[in-house]
Amino acid sequence: MKHKQPITIYTSQRAGGISQAPFQSLNLSYGVGDSVSAVKENRHRLKAKLNIHTLLSARQTHGDAIFTTDTVLVEDTEVDKYDALMTNNSGIGLMIQQADCQAVTLFDPVNHAIAAIHCGWMGSVQNIISKTVLAMTTQYKSVASDLLATISPSLGPCCAEFVNHATELPPFFLDFQVKENYFDFWAVSQMQLESEGIKNKNITVARQCTSCSSDYFSYRRACREGTGQTGRFATVIILH
């Protein structure tokens, strides 16, 4: 999607790359067992489509660490053990790799800064969204009510089954239970964004379930199919 403001937000799909099964075809992750050369070419194609030279990504760990760069990157960079990325530098694609987890993006149109958050259920429990909003207010003097947020295609309430939710999720997540063992994590993220002061009208939710749609890589779907192995699509936000 494109905003009138000077940013681009783009979510890839699984078609258009060179990776072979079970990663066919536009797998963008080096960490799932695909060949390095295939992922490198797939990322090159993504950058060409977005007309950018560099991607900043992370070897995500479902934690709450935030990486900030405000310098020019001369080549693609992948940092270790981070799940959120921030910059006020133009031309860098902040890339979140996904196979059901949410990518939540933040844009400050006043101070011209962006963030990209990898938010699976563990990220929701740790409230990495809140921590990233706080980091933007500290680093860039952002005001939460100015921020624009998006929630990417990701696991929907139709497929977000957590049979062990009593031990995995905090009790208040029951407010977001849609039926027995199923939860609406889109609504959880929207609540966490609004709790930090982001206006409801400034939050866009894709409302597309990656487990239901074969257009995207999905770990849940791969498990249903008996393989448990799949690639990663990506959401990228760029400040121009």
Rosetta silent file (secondary structure, phi, psi, omega in degrees, C-alpha in Angstrom):
SEQUENCE: MKHKQPITIYTSQRAGGISQAPFQSLNLSYGVGDSVSAVKENRHRLKAKLNIHTLLSARQTHGDAIFTTDTVLVEDTEVDKYDALMTNNSGIGLMIQQADCQAVTLFDPVNHAIAAIHCGWMGSVQNIISKTVLAMTTQYKSVASDLLATISPSLGPCCAEFVNHATELPPFFLDFQVKENYFDFWAVSQMQLESEGIKNKNITVARQCTSCSSDYFSYRRACREGTGQTGRFATVIILH
SCORE:     score description
SCORE:     0.000 S_00000001
   1 L     0.000  151.776  178.848    0.000    0.000    0.000 S_00000001
   2 E  -122.465  140.008  177.354    1.156    3.569   -0.584 S_00000001
   3 L  -102.445  161.501  173.438    0.405    6.628    1.532 S_00000001
   4 L   -65.732  -28.351  177.692    0.270   10.238    0.448 S_00000001
   5 L   -70.169  165.818 -173.868    3.092   10.760    2.923 S_00000001
   6 L   -78.493   60.755  174.745    6.667   10.021    1.797 S_00000001
   7 E  -139.896  159.865  167.844    6.678    6.316    2.604 S_00000001
   8 E  -124.944  135.603  172.134    6.058    3.011    0.889 S_00000001
   9 E  -123.115  125.444 -174.466    4.677   -0.032    2.692 S_00000001
  10 E  -137.055  132.810  173.219    4.729   -3.261    0.716 S_00000001
  11 E  -113.509  122.076 -179.545    3.844   -6.850    1.598 S_00000001
  12 L   -77.483  166.475  170.557    5.195   -9.508   -0.742 S_00000001
  13 L  -117.073 -175.673 -172.129    3.466  -12.745   -1.676 S_00000001
  14 L   -85.680  -12.381 -179.036    4.994  -16.151   -2.271 S_00000001
  15 L   -87.927  156.608  171.535    5.085  -15.990   -6.095 S_00000001
  16 L   104.950    7.429 -179.344    7.745  -14.394   -8.275 S_00000001
  17 L  -116.791 -164.767 -176.364   11.003  -15.913   -7.018 S_00000001
  18 L  -119.932    2.366 -178.379   13.332  -18.793   -7.837 S_00000001
  19 L   -68.201  148.275  179.677   13.243  -20.939   -4.683 S_00000001
  20 L   -95.163  165.114  179.202   12.293  -24.588   -5.014 S_00000001
  21 L   -54.178  141.714    5.359    9.772  -26.559   -2.947 S_00000001
  22 L   -90.886   18.418 -175.560    8.919  -26.290   -0.119 S_00000001
  23 L  -104.349   11.099 -173.581   10.060  -22.648   -0.345 S_00000001
  24 L   -63.877  133.573   -4.483    8.589  -21.881   -3.745 S_00000001
  25 L  -127.245  -26.450 -178.729    9.070  -19.323   -4.895 S_00000001
  26 L   -99.441   58.434  175.214    9.787  -15.868   -3.417 S_00000001
  27 L   -73.070  131.743 -174.548   11.214  -17.003   -0.088 S_00000001
  28 L  -112.942   10.437 -178.109   13.005  -14.071    1.543 S_00000001
  29 L  -111.235  133.944  173.262   14.549  -15.794    4.571 S_00000001
  30 L   -80.405   -9.134 -167.945   18.053  -17.214    4.899 S_00000001
  31 L  -103.520   16.755 -176.096   17.020  -19.060    8.049 S_00000001
  32 L  -116.036    1.711  178.561   14.597  -21.730    6.846 S_00000001
  33 L   105.516    0.136  177.659   16.870  -24.091    4.910 S_00000001
  34 L   -75.480  161.730  179.386   16.598  -22.563    1.445 S_00000001
  35 L   -70.414  142.103 -179.242   19.715  -22.041   -0.677 S_00000001
  36 H   -59.883  -41.326 -177.384   21.602  -18.807   -0.023 S_00000001
  37 H   -64.911  -37.206  178.811   21.823  -18.028   -3.731 S_00000001
  38 H   -66.845  -44.945 -179.729   18.063  -18.345   -4.183 S_00000001
  39 H   -64.732  -40.684  178.633   17.284  -16.068   -1.237 S_00000001
  40 H   -59.393  -44.180  178.337   19.856  -13.536   -2.436 S_00000001
  41 H   -66.911  -40.388  178.633   18.216  -13.424   -5.868 S_00000001
  42 H   -62.100  -42.030  177.875   14.743  -13.197   -4.337 S_00000001
  43 H   -67.040  -35.982  175.998   15.809  -10.260   -2.186 S_00000001
  44 H   -60.553  -42.245  178.856   17.385   -8.634   -5.256 S_00000001
  45 H   -65.433  -38.994  177.707   14.038   -8.926   -7.038 S_00000001
  46 H   -62.598  -45.946  179.832   12.240   -7.420   -4.067 S_00000001
  47 H   -63.237  -38.618  178.795   14.618   -4.442   -3.984 S_00000001
  48 H   -63.761  -41.154  179.343   14.240   -3.934   -7.721 S_00000001
  49 H   -63.198  -37.801 -177.497   10.461   -3.876   -7.385 S_00000001
  50 H   -89.537   -5.766  179.701   10.697   -1.328   -4.588 S_00000001
  51 L    58.451   47.254  175.905   13.467    0.666   -6.312 S_00000001
  52 L  -128.222  161.881 -177.114   15.756    0.594   -3.273 S_00000001
  53 L  -101.899  -25.059 -173.753   19.393   -0.412   -2.800 S_00000001
  54 E  -135.821  143.345  173.099   19.443   -1.696    0.780 S_00000001
  55 E  -115.795  138.849  169.228   17.364   -3.813    3.119 S_00000001
  56 E  -111.634  120.128 -179.552   17.665   -3.879    6.897 S_00000001
  57 E  -133.254 -178.949 -178.175   16.334   -7.112    8.361 S_00000001
  58 E  -141.091  151.094  166.053   16.815   -9.222   11.471 S_00000001
  59 E   -83.100   93.682 -168.605   17.273  -12.818   12.521 S_00000001
  60 L   -73.466  144.682 -175.020   14.075  -12.640   14.504 S_00000001
  61 L  -128.229    9.849 -175.287   13.720  -14.494   17.805 S_00000001
  62 L    62.222   32.156  175.598   10.194  -13.637   19.024 S_00000001
  63 L  -101.874 -154.980 -178.791   11.762  -11.319   21.581 S_00000001
  64 L  -132.902   21.627  179.813   11.341   -7.593   22.219 S_00000001
  65 L   -79.899  143.490 -174.918   14.735   -6.117   21.284 S_00000001
  66 E  -120.601  129.025  179.058   14.704   -3.056   19.000 S_00000001
  67 E  -107.094  131.779 -179.411   17.466   -2.137   16.542 S_00000001
  68 E  -119.466  134.084  171.225   17.928    1.476   15.472 S_00000001
  69 L  -133.761  130.691  177.162   20.027    2.808   12.601 S_00000001
  70 L  -124.574   23.718  177.236   20.303    6.451   11.613 S_00000001
  71 L  -118.730  162.332  179.305   23.281    6.052    9.296 S_00000001
  72 L   -71.733  131.009  175.213   23.487    5.219    5.608 S_00000001
  73 L   -96.866  125.066 -177.255   23.704    1.483    4.908 S_00000001
  74 L   -87.796  -12.847  177.998   25.951    0.712    1.951 S_00000001
  75 L  -152.280  165.150  177.528   24.765   -2.899    1.682 S_00000001
  76 L   -55.819  139.411 -177.696   22.013   -5.172    2.913 S_00000001
  77 E  -132.234  132.574  174.499   22.311   -5.761    6.651 S_00000001
  78 E  -124.322  116.586 -175.605   20.743   -8.470    8.806 S_00000001
  79 E   -95.244  155.961 -172.388   21.153   -8.008   12.544 S_00000001
  80 E   -97.890  134.607  169.983   20.962  -10.801   15.101 S_00000001
  81 L    65.619   43.072  172.432   18.315  -11.291   17.789 S_00000001
  82 L  -126.002  152.915  177.914   16.077   -8.285   17.114 S_00000001
  83 L  -129.308    4.521  171.461   12.355   -8.156   16.415 S_00000001
  84 E  -143.622  147.576 -177.028   11.812   -4.458   15.703 S_00000001
  85 E  -130.489  142.369  179.121   13.696   -2.040   13.466 S_00000001
  86 E  -139.356  149.352  172.875   13.683    1.780   13.414 S_00000001
  87 E  -160.400  158.072  167.228   15.246    4.518   11.313 S_00000001
  88 L  -119.266   18.009 -179.020   14.875    8.147   10.277 S_00000001
  89 L   -98.718  132.551 -178.577   17.116    7.590    7.263 S_00000001
  90 L   -77.812  154.624  172.749   15.530    7.554    3.822 S_00000001
  91 L    87.110   -3.480  178.450   16.016    4.805    1.279 S_00000001
  92 E   -98.306  126.888  175.541   16.397    1.884    3.705 S_00000001
  93 E   -87.531  111.732  174.624   13.816   -0.876    3.482 S_00000001
  94 E   -81.406  116.399 -170.458   12.987   -2.124    6.976 S_00000001
  95 E  -115.993  124.418  173.289   11.987   -5.739    6.329 S_00000001
  96 E  -105.263  128.854 -178.901   10.021   -8.079    8.586 S_00000001
  97 E   -95.520  135.950 -167.558   10.016  -11.757    7.586 S_00000001
  98 E  -139.517  150.494  167.540    6.742  -13.605    8.104 S_00000001
  99 L  -151.813   45.329  177.784    4.921  -16.909    7.884 S_00000001
 100 L   132.681  -31.064  178.400    1.797  -16.034    9.956 S_00000001
 101 L   -65.957  156.639  176.797    3.214  -13.474   12.410 S_00000001
 102 E   -78.974  147.342  159.903    2.190   -9.860   12.034 S_00000001
 103 E  -108.957  118.835  177.515    4.358   -7.103   10.662 S_00000001
 104 E  -106.399  125.326  178.420    3.280   -3.884   12.351 S_00000001
 105 E  -109.989  149.650  177.710    4.608   -0.678   10.809 S_00000001
 106 E  -129.451  138.066  177.864    4.763    2.783   12.338 S_00000001
 107 E  -133.208  126.679  174.806    5.270    6.098   10.541 S_00000001
 108 E  -102.231  102.392 -177.540    5.860    9.476   12.150 S_00000001
 109 L   -75.897  -12.205 -179.613    4.949   12.066    9.479 S_00000001
 110 L   -85.873  -48.639 -177.741    6.024   14.961   11.714 S_00000001
 111 L  -101.108    3.131  173.986    9.543   13.827   12.617 S_00000001
 112 L    54.919   66.631  177.855    9.983   11.599    9.543 S_00000001
 113 E  -141.263  156.148 -178.951   10.818    8.280   11.165 S_00000001
 114 E  -137.070  160.319  174.119    9.619    4.726   10.672 S_00000001
 115 E  -145.103  152.381  175.165    9.566    1.408   12.501 S_00000001
 116 E  -133.051  131.863 -171.862    8.797   -2.192   11.569 S_00000001
 117 E  -123.524  129.355  170.445    7.808   -4.758   14.189 S_00000001
 118 E   -89.254  114.917 -171.801    7.774   -8.562   14.040 S_00000001
 119 E  -132.100   92.319  168.210    4.829   -9.459   16.247 S_00000001
 120 L   -90.468 -167.456 -177.462    3.815  -13.065   16.751 S_00000001
 121 H   -64.461  -33.180  177.983    1.891  -14.250   19.770 S_00000001
 122 H   -70.087  -34.871  174.139    5.000  -14.054   21.940 S_00000001
 123 H   -64.914  -36.492  176.543    5.580  -10.500   20.759 S_00000001
 124 H   -64.663  -42.845  179.303    1.994   -9.713   21.703 S_00000001
 125 H   -62.759  -39.414  178.979    2.506  -11.173   25.172 S_00000001
 126 H   -81.832   -7.049 -178.097    5.684   -9.083   25.620 S_00000001
 127 L    53.326   55.057  177.137    3.926   -6.057   24.082 S_00000001
 128 H   -63.556  -25.189  176.994    6.727   -5.279   21.671 S_00000001
 129 H   -61.485  -50.671  178.992    4.353   -2.776   20.047 S_00000001
 130 H   -58.498  -42.974 -177.618    4.266   -0.608   23.164 S_00000001
 131 H   -66.392  -33.069  179.054    8.028   -0.831   23.560 S_00000001
 132 H   -74.372  -40.210  174.909    8.598    0.257   19.963 S_00000001
 133 H   -59.185  -44.349  177.850    6.232    3.220   20.263 S_00000001
 134 H   -61.676  -40.604  179.090    8.118    4.253   23.415 S_00000001
 135 H   -63.494  -37.222  177.623   11.431    3.868   21.596 S_00000001
 136 H   -67.589  -37.769  178.490   10.203    6.176   18.827 S_00000001
 137 H   -67.301  -33.661  179.030    9.125    8.801   21.343 S_00000001
 138 H   -76.202  -46.378 -173.739   12.547    8.611   22.988 S_00000001
 139 H   -78.013  -39.770 -171.512   14.684    8.431   19.854 S_00000001
 140 H  -118.482    5.195 -177.803   12.751   10.695   17.489 S_00000001
 141 L    61.030   29.324  178.349   10.540   12.755   19.820 S_00000001
 142 L   -65.275  149.929  172.787    7.515   11.145   18.198 S_00000001
 143 L  -111.691  124.471 -171.246    4.058   11.843   19.588 S_00000001
 144 H   -55.374  -36.859 -177.145    1.898    8.731   19.554 S_00000001
 145 H   -68.630  -13.905  176.363   -1.197   10.566   18.338 S_00000001
 146 H   -86.968  -19.130 -170.016    0.723   11.569   15.195 S_00000001
 147 L   -72.470  144.369  171.490    1.744    8.015   14.296 S_00000001
 148 E  -108.571  133.468 -174.995    0.228    6.020   11.452 S_00000001
 149 E  -126.574  148.151  172.038    0.181    2.250   11.940 S_00000001
 150 E  -131.771  148.870  173.749   -0.512   -0.773    9.771 S_00000001
 151 E  -119.830  120.248 -170.037   -1.047   -4.439   10.612 S_00000001
 152 L   -76.918  171.942  165.205   -0.083   -6.716    7.724 S_00000001
 153 L   -51.308  136.999 -173.366   -1.637   -9.924    6.420 S_00000001
 154 E  -172.333 -177.877 -176.757   -1.094  -12.495    9.171 S_00000001
 155 L   -61.006  122.108 -177.720   -2.780  -15.270   11.132 S_00000001
 156 L   -90.081  168.495  178.935   -6.458  -14.421   11.471 S_00000001
 157 L   -61.622  -20.728  177.185   -8.908  -15.199   14.270 S_00000001
 158 L   -66.597  -25.887 -173.428  -10.297  -17.955   12.038 S_00000001
 159 L  -124.691   -3.355 -175.806   -7.038  -19.917   12.372 S_00000001
 160 L   -83.619   75.030 -178.970   -5.323  -18.626   15.516 S_00000001
 161 E   -91.098  129.785  178.653   -5.889  -21.694   17.675 S_00000001
 162 L  -132.156   91.831 -176.891   -4.065  -21.842   21.012 S_00000001
 163 L   -71.319  -20.162  178.595   -4.991  -24.992   22.888 S_00000001
 164 L  -105.609   30.641 -174.525   -2.466  -24.135   25.620 S_00000001
 165 H   -62.210  -25.320 -179.760   -3.598  -20.547   26.034 S_00000001
 166 H   -62.811  -29.226  179.213   -4.037  -20.954   29.793 S_00000001
 167 H  -104.804  -20.340 -176.178   -0.255  -21.229   30.149 S_00000001
 168 H   -93.410  -31.624 -172.435    0.866  -19.262   27.058 S_00000001
 169 L  -115.784  145.638  176.501   -1.335  -16.164   27.168 S_00000001
 170 L   -66.732  154.154 -174.691   -2.088  -13.685   29.963 S_00000001
 171 H   -56.053  -35.639 -175.983   -5.623  -13.897   31.378 S_00000001
 172 H   -68.816  -12.997  175.509   -6.799  -10.600   29.845 S_00000001
 173 H   -66.355  -16.339  176.054   -6.266  -12.068   26.359 S_00000001
 174 H   -60.026  -22.906  176.009   -9.519  -13.939   27.016 S_00000001
 175 H   -62.924  -19.456 -176.469  -11.194  -10.644   26.067 S_00000001
 176 H  -110.127   15.241  176.945  -10.015  -11.401   22.521 S_00000001
 177 E   -80.207  125.623 -176.585  -11.151  -15.023   22.403 S_00000001
 178 E   -96.858  -24.617  171.248  -13.586  -15.482   19.492 S_00000001
 179 E  -163.415  177.647 -174.415  -14.444  -19.110   20.218 S_00000001
 180 L   -54.583  119.976  176.256  -12.933  -21.918   22.259 S_00000001
 181 L    72.796    3.434 -179.655   -9.123  -21.770   21.926 S_00000001
 182 E  -113.719  137.402 -173.175   -9.241  -19.193   19.078 S_00000001
 183 E  -131.195  150.197  179.220   -8.029  -15.603   19.467 S_00000001
 184 L   -99.718   92.774 -178.568   -8.135  -12.365   17.480 S_00000001
 185 H   -78.683  -17.570  170.534   -4.551  -11.115   17.505 S_00000001
 186 H   -62.664  -43.799  179.511   -5.383   -8.361   15.038 S_00000001
 187 H   -67.694  -35.257  176.380   -7.623   -6.922   17.759 S_00000001
 188 H   -59.935  -48.052 -178.592   -4.895   -7.461   20.372 S_00000001
 189 H   -65.638  -39.380  177.801   -2.436   -5.416   18.320 S_00000001
 190 H   -61.857  -42.314  177.598   -4.999   -2.704   17.640 S_00000001
 191 H   -61.097  -43.337 -178.566   -5.677   -2.476   21.384 S_00000001
 192 H   -66.268  -37.234  176.074   -1.959   -2.239   22.136 S_00000001
 193 H   -64.944  -47.960 -178.749   -1.508    0.508   19.538 S_00000001
 194 H   -66.350  -32.711  179.017   -4.472    2.495   20.842 S_00000001
 195 H   -64.077  -23.703  177.951   -3.324    2.010   24.445 S_00000001
 196 L   -89.634   -0.986  176.246   -0.152    3.911   23.532 S_00000001
 197 L   104.026    5.375  176.794   -2.164    6.824   22.163 S_00000001
 198 L   -77.547  132.969 -175.077   -2.321    5.993   18.460 S_00000001
 199 L   -71.417  142.893  178.780   -5.661    7.091   17.047 S_00000001
 200 H   -55.519  -40.343 -178.350   -8.068    4.451   15.809 S_00000001
 201 H   -68.698  -14.635 -179.968   -8.447    6.298   12.504 S_00000001
 202 H   -97.126    9.916 -178.935   -4.654    6.081   12.020 S_00000001
 203 E  -113.924  124.695  177.873   -4.554    2.273   12.214 S_00000001
 204 E  -113.302  125.999  179.921   -4.990    0.162    9.073 S_00000001
 205 E  -114.405  124.192 -177.263   -5.527   -3.590    9.429 S_00000001
 206 L   -64.682  -34.285  179.509   -5.163   -5.756    6.315 S_00000001
 207 L    55.131   44.292  175.720   -7.557   -8.405    7.727 S_00000001
 208 L  -124.812  121.998 -175.813   -6.164  -11.104    5.459 S_00000001
 209 E   -85.723  122.355 -178.120   -5.389  -14.478    7.013 S_00000001
 210 L   -72.896  -25.514  177.829   -2.134  -16.004    5.794 S_00000001
 211 L   -72.836  -31.971  179.447   -3.143  -19.487    6.890 S_00000001
 212 L   -80.619  -34.571 -173.091   -6.261  -19.331    4.715 S_00000001
 213 L   -95.676  123.834  177.575   -4.653  -17.710    1.671 S_00000001
 214 L   -74.975   -0.905  175.946   -2.218  -19.703   -0.449 S_00000001
 215 L   -70.009  -17.054 -174.357   -0.814  -16.384   -1.709 S_00000001
 216 L  -122.362  154.834  168.572    1.385  -16.277    1.413 S_00000001
 217 L   -69.829  141.773 -179.365    3.774  -18.578    3.213 S_00000001
 218 L  -146.325  120.674  177.147    2.143  -19.976    6.346 S_00000001
 219 H   -67.696  -39.773  178.997    3.693  -22.114    9.053 S_00000001
 220 H   -60.356  -44.968 -179.180    0.243  -23.098   10.343 S_00000001
 221 H   -66.085  -39.981  178.122   -0.814  -24.278    6.911 S_00000001
 222 H   -61.398  -37.159  177.479    2.470  -26.158    6.427 S_00000001
 223 H   -68.201  -39.738  177.178    1.855  -27.961    9.710 S_00000001
 224 H   -61.986  -35.248 -178.870   -1.682  -28.878    8.644 S_00000001
 225 L   -81.208   -5.758  173.644   -0.234  -30.260    5.425 S_00000001
 226 L    93.646    1.133 -178.873    2.233  -32.347    7.438 S_00000001
 227 L   -97.473  -40.466 -176.898    5.513  -30.692    6.398 S_00000001
 228 L    65.873   13.668 -176.808    5.988  -27.936    8.949 S_00000001
 229 L  -129.040  129.428 -178.882    8.439  -26.365    6.515 S_00000001
 230 L  -159.486  171.638  178.604    7.836  -23.239    4.480 S_00000001
 231 L   -87.968 -165.837  178.441    9.396  -19.980    3.314 S_00000001
 232 L  -132.253  131.079  166.897    8.901  -16.429    4.483 S_00000001
 233 E   -90.361 -174.497 -174.848    7.216  -13.508    2.798 S_00000001
 234 E  -150.259  151.429  166.830    7.964   -9.986    3.989 S_00000001
 235 E  -112.823  132.197 -177.792    6.562   -6.587    4.797 S_00000001
 236 E  -124.308  134.812  171.974    8.851   -3.660    3.992 S_00000001
 237 E  -120.410  136.469 -175.673    8.472   -0.004    4.990 S_00000001
 238 E  -130.852  132.648  172.586   10.613    2.676    3.338 S_00000001
 239 E   -95.164  126.069 -177.757   11.011    6.359    4.174 S_00000001
 240 L   -96.865    0.000    0.000   11.591    8.418    1.025 S_00000001
